Amino acid sequence: MRVELAFGEGADLDLYVTDPALETVYFANTPTRLGGLEADLRCGSAGPRIEVVRFPAAPAGRYRVGVDFPERCGTRGDEGGFRLRVRGPGVAREIEGRVAFGRFESRVLEFELAAPPPRDAECGASPRGCGRALPGAGPIKHAAGTADEPPG
């Protein structure tokens, strides 16, 4: 799973992602047991300014994403705009928002990552499963084929 925080040059924003084990990935706590921050982009970092937290094997459960605005970058702005994007198995979210200077928004986004469906112990490696009917259910009928034969 991948969580991205994109922001402009007028602010140093920081990304915080708390996993289901309640461990938070951020600039001062990376890597964790489950994920890590790719880079802490600060004032003076070349664009595009996108901080990324990755969870290579993200477990199912609740995730919380926060954004902090600790430093202005040569401007007097009191707010920093951002775009937050989450991509992973069963989750695709994107939001835009603003955070006030000196403020840590600990819960900008919360989402649930579902557990993958259980695999049949005998046939789970096949993307099509076993291709057998349940006992007593009769032969499998395919849209364009005969019983027990997939379409050509």
Secondary structure, DSSP 4 states (H G I P E B T S, - for coil): -EEEEEE-TTEEEEEEEE-TTS-EEBTTB-S-SS-EES----TTPPSSEEEEEE-TTPPSEEEEEEEEEEEESSS--SEEEEEEEEEETTEEEEEEEEEETT-EEEEEEEEEEPPPPPPPTTTTTSTT----PPTTS-----SSS-TT----
